Amino acid sequence: MGLLNLTCWGLGMVLIAVGYLRARRPWERYGELKSQEANIARYEGWRGTRLRDDGPSAASIMAQQLLRRARLWGLVAIGGFVLVFVGFAVK
């Protein structure tokens, strides 16, 4: 077990932890916004009218930004997993 292996493992674990912690909150908030949008859609269907115009709402734009942020940090975590496996492959 060399220094390169330990470095890859350590950096990989740090990236996994940071990626997970940074992606968790935007992903939770994204789910909350989607749930609210689904609730509004059900209410509009029950009422028979549309409460919003056809343009994008601030909530939908925020949901896109949250999803982008969650994906970015998710990719960082995946990169950490790759580094951990590279640490096993390097001799």
C-alpha positions in Angstrom: 0.0 0.0 0.0 1.7 3.1 -1.2 1.3 6.8 -0.7 -0.6 7.2 -4.0 -3.2 4.7 -2.8 -3.7 6.4 0.5 -3.9 9.8 -1.2 -6.5 8.6 -3.7 -8.6 7.0 -0.9 -8.4 10.0 1.3 -9.2 12.5 -1.4 -12.0 10.2 -2.7 -13.6 10.0 0.8 -13.4 13.8 1.2 -15.0 14.3 -2.2 -17.8 11.8 -1.4 -18.5 13.5 1.9 -18.4 17.1 0.6 -20.4 16.1 -2.5 -23.1 14.4 -0.4 -23.4 17.2 2.1 -23.5 19.9 -0.5 -26.0 18.1 -2.7 -28.4 16.9 0.0 -30.1 20.3 0.8 -30.7 21.4 -2.8 -32.1 18.0 -3.6 -34.5 18.1 -0.6 -35.6 21.6 -1.5 -36.1 20.6 -5.2 -38.4 17.8 -4.0 -40.4 20.2 -1.9 -40.8 22.6 -4.8 -42.0 19.8 -7.1 -44.4 18.7 -4.4 -45.8 22.2 -4.2 -46.2 22.4 -8.0 -48.0 19.1 -8.0 -50.3 20.4 -5.3 -51.1 23.5 -7.3 -51.8 21.4 -10.4 -54.2 19.2 -8.4 -55.9 22.3 -7.0 -56.2 23.9 -10.5 -57.7 20.6 -11.8 -60.2 20.5 -9.0 -61.1 24.1 -9.4 -61.2 24.0 -13.2 -59.2 27.2 -13.6 -55.5 28.1 -14.0 -54.1 30.3 -11.2 -50.9 31.1 -13.2 -50.1 32.4 -16.6 -48.2 30.4 -19.1 -44.7 31.8 -18.4 -42.2 30.2 -16.1 -42.7 30.9 -12.4 -40.0 31.9 -10.0 -40.4 28.5 -8.3 -39.8 26.6 -11.5 -36.7 28.7 -12.3 -35.5 28.0 -8.7 -36.2 24.3 -9.1 -34.0 24.2 -12.2 -31.2 26.0 -10.4 -31.5 23.6 -7.4 -31.4 20.6 -9.7 -28.4 21.9 -11.4 -26.6 22.5 -8.1 -27.6 19.0 -6.8 -26.3 17.4 -10.0 -23.0 19.3 -9.8 -22.3 18.2 -6.3 -23.5 14.7 -7.1 -20.9 14.5 -9.8 -18.3 15.6 -7.3 -19.4 12.7 -5.1 -19.2 10.3 -8.0 -15.7 11.6 -8.7 -14.9 10.7 -5.2 -16.1 7.1 -5.7 -14.0 6.9 -8.8 -10.9 8.1 -6.9 -11.5 5.4 -4.2 -11.6 2.7 -6.9 -8.6 4.1 -8.6 -6.8 3.9 -5.3 -7.4 0.2 -5.3 -6.3 -0.2 -8.9 -3.1 1.8 -8.6 -0.1 -0.3 -7.6 
